[in-house]
Amino acid sequence: MNTQHDPTQDNQTQDEGAVRQPAEPSAYRAGFACVVGRPNAGKSTLTNALVGEKVAITSSKPQTTRHAIRGIRTTEEYQLILVDTPGLHRPRTLLGQRLNDLVRETLLDVDVIGFCLPADQRPGPGDAFIARDLADLQRAKKVPVVALATKSDKVDRQRLAEHLIAIDQLGTWDAIVPCSATKGDQVEDVAEVLASYLPASPKLYPDDVLTDEPTIVMIAELVREAALEGVRDELPHSLAVVVDEVVPRPDRPEDRPLTDVRVNIFVERPSQKAIIIGRGGSRLRDVGAQARAGIEAIIGHKVFLDLHVKVAKDWQRDPKQLQRLGF
């Protein structure tokens, strides 16, 4: 998880003028697959299912993912590096525009794209908007695009069949695969199809590496995931989390280490601060308890998690504050 190797440049031998074909089955394959879709399309849940471990936070709230997260699936035949991205959407703030820009930049450097279209929602204008973007990319860069009918467990067979027909009519896809990440239905099929388009290559990461996310980023994401639980629809967009400090507690016995983790949660208005803290600090304690369990799993021992809630007025629209908060 702490590897610093960035193999993005190792993959750039593909002739942009040629249509990419699936690699020879006998050759080991390794490369990048980008998972895209509109907000709340099941991208992060599918990424976690493909990796087999939690590498991306999930929430029923849209726009949970705010940066490209890499999860790694390694088998005897291939190494699939999955890039989970923020949901593409019509931006209303500077933050939204920057998230869209991040997705489009990411798409330029991958070997195959998985386009998530949830089966429990009919394809709409947002999906058509993304499909047009992907069609342009297919023409310019010849990148294969696999349409993924996510959340297939939420509909009956008739509704799923209608959804697959609607997906087929939305664009020209190299494959269409229905799947349910929560039930595990056809997740292996998704992996095999995406991996078939990877170039012949040796492994880009060691076998035991599941993500190249820095620990400090994963800590911030776990706190944000916990803070998102149960809040009103408008609040998730206003939440930002910055890790201030991660330091070992001095003078602790070797067999009982303790790490101090200090984290700031930023919101845009004082009323939002009150919601996060809760009556008598009750809600903030719940956030800390939930996040602490995940952080201890990452660090490998007990942590003392110190959370502070601060107001950064209208940070989503302020270039200076966006930069300070890591966007």
C-alpha positions as CSV (number, residue, x, y, z in Angstrom):
1,M,0.0,0.0,0.0
2,N,3.0,2.2,0.4
3,T,4.6,1.6,-2.9
4,Q,5.7,4.8,-4.7
5,H,6.0,3.3,-8.2
6,D,3.9,5.2,-10.7
7,P,3.8,2.9,-13.7
8,T,1.5,5.1,-15.8
9,Q,4.2,5.7,-18.3
10,D,5.0,2.0,-18.7
11,N,1.8,1.5,-20.7
12,Q,2.2,4.0,-23.5
13,T,3.4,1.8,-26.4
14,Q,0.0,1.4,-28.0
15,D,-0.2,2.9,-31.5
16,E,-3.0,5.5,-31.1
17,G,-4.0,4.9,-34.7
18,A,-4.7,1.2,-34.3
19,V,-7.8,-0.4,-32.8
20,R,-6.8,-2.3,-29.6
21,Q,-7.6,-6.0,-29.6
22,P,-7.7,-8.3,-26.7
23,A,-4.3,-9.6,-25.7
24,E,-3.1,-13.1,-26.5
25,P,-4.5,-15.4,-23.8
26,S,-1.0,-17.0,-23.3
27,A,0.7,-13.7,-22.5
28,Y,0.6,-12.1,-19.1
29,R,-1.3,-8.9,-19.2
30,A,-1.1,-5.8,-17.0
31,G,-2.6,-2.3,-17.3
32,F,-5.2,0.3,-16.3
33,A,-9.0,0.2,-16.4
34,C,-11.0,3.3,-15.6
35,V,-14.4,3.0,-14.0
36,V,-16.7,5.9,-15.0
37,G,-20.3,6.8,-14.8
38,R,-22.6,9.5,-13.3
39,P,-22.7,10.0,-9.5
40,N,-24.0,7.0,-7.5
41,A,-23.8,4.5,-10.3
42,G,-22.0,1.9,-8.2
43,K,-18.4,2.6,-9.3
44,S,-16.7,2.5,-5.9
45,T,-18.7,-0.6,-4.8
46,L,-17.7,-2.4,-8.0
47,T,-14.1,-1.3,-7.7
48,N,-14.0,-2.8,-4.1
49,A,-15.6,-6.0,-5.3
50,L,-13.1,-6.4,-8.1
51,V,-10.1,-5.8,-5.8
52,G,-11.6,-8.0,-3.1
53,E,-10.9,-5.5,-0.4
54,K,-12.2,-2.0,0.5
55,V,-10.0,0.6,-1.3
56,A,-12.7,3.2,-2.1
57,I,-15.3,4.6,0.3
58,T,-18.9,4.1,-0.6
59,S,-22.1,6.0,0.3
60,S,-25.7,6.4,-1.0
61,K,-24.9,10.1,-1.3
62,P,-23.7,11.2,-4.8
63,Q,-20.2,12.5,-5.4
64,T,-18.7,10.4,-2.7
65,T,-15.5,9.9,-4.7
66,R,-13.4,13.1,-5.2
67,H,-10.2,11.8,-6.6
68,A,-8.9,8.9,-8.8
69,I,-8.4,5.9,-6.6
70,R,-6.4,2.9,-7.7
71,G,-7.2,-0.6,-6.7
72,I,-5.2,-3.6,-7.9
73,R,-6.5,-7.1,-8.8
74,T,-3.7,-9.6,-9.4
75,T,-4.2,-13.1,-10.8
76,E,-2.0,-15.7,-12.4
77,E,-3.0,-14.4,-15.8
78,Y,-3.3,-10.6,-15.4
79,Q,-2.9,-7.6,-13.2
80,L,-5.8,-5.2,-13.5
81,I,-5.3,-1.7,-12.0
82,L,-8.7,-0.2,-11.5
83,V,-9.0,3.6,-11.4
84,D,-12.3,4.6,-9.6
85,T,-13.2,8.2,-10.5
86,P,-15.6,10.9,-9.4
87,G,-19.0,10.8,-11.0
88,L,-19.2,12.9,-14.2
89,H,-22.0,15.5,-13.9
90,R,-23.1,18.9,-14.9
91,P,-20.9,21.0,-12.6
92,R,-22.5,23.8,-10.4
93,T,-19.3,24.7,-8.5
94,L,-15.6,25.1,-9.2
95,L,-15.1,21.8,-7.3
96,G,-17.5,20.1,-9.6
97,Q,-15.7,21.4,-12.7
98,R,-12.3,20.2,-11.3
99,L,-13.7,16.8,-10.6
100,N,-15.0,16.5,-14.2
101,D,-11.5,17.6,-15.4
102,L,-9.9,14.9,-13.3
103,V,-12.0,12.2,-14.8
104,R,-11.3,13.3,-18.4
105,E,-7.6,13.5,-17.7
106,T,-7.7,10.0,-16.3
107,L,-9.4,8.6,-19.3
108,L,-6.5,9.6,-21.5
109,D,-4.1,7.3,-19.8
110,V,-6.0,4.0,-19.5
111,D,-6.1,0.8,-21.5
112,V,-9.9,0.1,-21.2
113,I,-12.9,1.9,-19.7
114,G,-15.8,0.4,-17.8
115,F,-18.9,2.6,-18.1
116,C,-21.3,2.0,-15.2
117,L,-25.1,2.3,-15.8
118,P,-27.2,1.2,-12.8
119,A,-30.0,-1.2,-13.7
120,D,-32.4,0.4,-11.3
121,Q,-32.4,3.7,-13.1
122,R,-33.3,4.2,-16.8
123,P,-30.4,5.8,-18.9
124,G,-31.0,9.5,-18.8
125,P,-29.4,12.7,-20.1
126,G,-26.4,12.3,-17.7
127,D,-25.6,8.9,-19.2
128,A,-26.1,10.2,-22.8
129,F,-23.7,13.1,-21.9
130,I,-21.0,10.6,-20.8
131,A,-21.7,8.3,-23.7
132,R,-20.9,11.1,-26.1
133,D,-17.7,11.9,-24.3
134,L,-16.7,8.2,-24.5
135,A,-17.6,8.1,-28.2
136,D,-15.2,11.0,-28.9
137,L,-12.5,9.2,-26.9
138,Q,-13.1,5.9,-28.8
139,R,-12.6,7.7,-32.1
140,A,-9.5,9.7,-31.0
141,K,-7.6,7.2,-28.8
142,K,-9.2,3.9,-29.8
143,V,-9.8,2.9,-26.2
144,P,-12.2,0.0,-25.7
145,V,-15.3,0.8,-23.7
146,V,-17.2,-1.9,-21.8
147,A,-20.7,-1.0,-20.7
148,L,-21.5,-2.4,-17.2
149,A,-25.1,-2.7,-16.1
150,T,-24.5,-2.4,-12.3
151,K,-26.9,-3.1,-9.5
152,S,-28.5,-5.9,-11.5
153,D,-29.8,-7.5,-8.3
154,K,-32.2,-4.5,-7.8
155,V,-34.4,-5.4,-10.8
156,D,-36.2,-8.5,-12.2
157,R,-35.1,-10.3,-15.3
158,Q,-37.5,-8.4,-17.6
159,R,-36.4,-5.0,-16.4
160,L,-32.7,-6.0,-16.7
161,A,-33.3,-7.2,-20.3
162,E,-34.9,-3.8,-21.1
163,H,-32.0,-2.0,-19.5
164,L,-29.5,-4.0,-21.5
165,I,-31.3,-3.0,-24.7
166,A,-31.4,0.6,-23.7
167,I,-27.6,0.5,-23.0
168,D,-27.0,-1.1,-26.5
169,Q,-28.9,1.8,-28.1
170,L,-27.0,4.4,-26.2
171,G,-23.7,3.8,-28.0
172,T,-21.2,1.4,-29.6
173,W,-19.6,-0.8,-26.9
174,D,-17.0,-3.4,-27.1
175,A,-19.0,-5.5,-24.6
176,I,-22.0,-5.2,-22.3
177,V,-21.9,-7.0,-18.9
178,P,-24.6,-7.0,-16.2
179,C,-23.4,-7.3,-12.7
180,S,-24.1,-6.9,-9.0
181,A,-21.1,-5.9,-6.8
182,T,-23.1,-6.3,-3.6
183,K,-24.2,-9.8,-4.4
184,G,-21.1,-10.8,-6.4
185,D,-23.1,-11.6,-9.5
186,Q,-20.9,-11.7,-12.6
187,V,-18.1,-9.7,-11.0
188,E,-15.6,-12.3,-12.2
189,D,-17.0,-11.8,-15.7
190,V,-16.5,-8.1,-15.5
191,A,-12.9,-8.6,-14.4
192,E,-12.2,-11.1,-17.2
193,V,-13.7,-8.9,-19.9
194,L,-11.8,-5.8,-18.7
195,A,-8.5,-7.7,-18.4
196,S,-8.9,-9.1,-21.9
197,Y,-8.1,-5.7,-23.3
198,L,-5.0,-5.1,-21.3
199,P,-1.6,-5.1,-23.1
200,A,0.9,-7.9,-22.7
201,S,3.1,-6.7,-19.8
202,P,4.8,-8.0,-16.7
203,K,3.3,-7.1,-13.3
204,L,3.4,-3.4,-12.5
205,Y,2.9,-3.9,-8.7
206,P,3.9,-6.6,-6.2
207,D,1.4,-9.3,-5.6
208,D,0.4,-8.2,-2.1
209,V,-0.3,-4.6,-3.1
210,L,-4.1,-3.8,-3.3
211,T,-3.9,0.0,-3.7
212,D,-1.2,2.7,-4.1
213,E,-3.3,5.2,-2.1
214,P,-1.1,6.9,0.5
215,T,-2.2,6.1,4.1
216,I,-3.0,9.7,4.8
217,V,-5.5,9.8,1.9
218,M,-7.2,6.6,3.0
219,I,-7.5,8.0,6.6
220,A,-9.2,11.2,5.3
221,E,-11.5,9.1,3.1
222,L,-12.6,6.9,6.0
223,V,-13.4,9.9,8.2
224,R,-15.4,11.5,5.3
225,E,-17.3,8.2,4.7
226,A,-18.3,8.1,8.4
227,A,-19.3,11.7,8.4
228,L,-21.5,11.2,5.4
229,E,-23.7,8.7,7.1
230,G,-27.2,10.0,7.8
231,V,-26.6,13.6,6.8
232,R,-29.0,15.7,4.7
233,D,-28.6,15.7,0.9
234,E,-27.0,19.1,0.6
235,L,-24.4,18.5,3.3
236,P,-22.2,15.8,1.6
237,H,-21.1,18.3,-1.0
238,S,-19.9,20.7,1.7
239,L,-17.8,18.2,3.6
240,A,-14.0,18.1,3.1
241,V,-11.5,16.2,5.3
242,V,-7.8,17.1,5.8
243,V,-5.5,14.9,7.9
244,D,-3.4,17.3,10.1
245,E,-1.0,14.8,11.7
246,V,-0.3,11.1,12.1
247,V,2.4,10.5,14.7
248,P,3.4,7.5,16.9
249,R,2.8,8.1,20.6
250,P,6.2,8.3,22.3
251,D,7.3,6.0,25.1
252,R,4.7,3.3,24.3
253,P,5.7,-0.4,24.8
254,E,6.7,-2.1,21.6
255,D,3.9,-4.7,21.9
256,R,1.3,-1.9,22.5
257,P,2.0,0.9,20.0
258,L,-0.4,3.8,19.7
259,T,-0.7,6.4,16.9
260,D,-2.2,9.9,17.3
261,V,-4.3,10.9,14.3
262,R,-5.5,14.5,14.2
263,V,-8.1,15.3,11.5
264,N,-10.0,18.4,10.5
265,I,-13.5,18.2,9.0
266,F,-14.4,21.3,7.0
267,V,-18.0,22.5,6.3
268,E,-19.2,25.7,4.6
269,R,-21.6,27.1,7.3
270,P,-21.9,27.1,11.1
271,S,-25.3,25.3,10.9
272,Q,-23.5,22.4,9.1
273,K,-20.9,22.3,11.8
274,A,-23.7,21.8,14.4
275,I,-25.1,18.9,12.4
276,I,-21.7,17.1,12.2
277,I,-21.0,17.6,15.9
278,G,-24.6,16.7,17.1
279,R,-26.2,17.2,20.4
280,G,-23.5,17.2,23.1
281,G,-20.9,16.0,20.5
282,S,-22.8,12.6,20.1
283,R,-22.7,12.5,16.4
284,L,-19.0,13.4,16.2
285,R,-18.3,10.6,18.6
286,D,-20.1,8.1,16.3
287,V,-18.1,9.4,13.3
288,G,-14.9,8.9,15.3
289,A,-15.8,5.4,16.4
290,Q,-16.7,4.3,12.9
291,A,-13.7,5.8,11.2
292,R,-11.3,4.6,13.9
293,A,-12.0,0.9,13.2
294,G,-11.1,1.4,9.5
295,I,-8.0,3.5,10.4
296,E,-6.7,0.9,12.8
297,A,-7.1,-1.8,10.2
298,I,-4.9,0.3,7.8
299,I,-2.2,1.2,10.4
300,G,-2.3,-2.2,12.1
301,H,-2.6,-1.1,15.7
302,K,-4.6,1.2,18.1
303,V,-5.0,4.8,17.2
304,F,-6.2,7.9,19.1
305,L,-8.4,9.8,16.7
306,D,-8.8,13.5,17.4
307,L,-11.5,15.1,15.2
308,H,-12.1,18.9,14.8
309,V,-15.0,20.5,12.8
310,K,-14.2,23.8,11.2
311,V,-16.0,26.2,8.9
312,A,-14.4,27.2,5.6
313,K,-17.1,29.5,4.1
314,D,-18.1,28.5,0.5
315,W,-14.9,26.5,0.0
316,Q,-16.4,24.7,-3.1
317,R,-16.3,28.0,-5.1
318,D,-13.1,29.5,-3.7
319,P,-9.9,28.6,-5.7
320,K,-7.6,29.4,-2.8
321,Q,-9.6,27.3,-0.3
322,L,-9.9,24.4,-2.9
323,Q,-6.1,24.4,-3.2
324,R,-5.7,24.4,0.6
325,L,-8.1,21.5,0.9
326,G,-6.3,19.4,-1.7
327,F,-8.4,20.0,-4.8
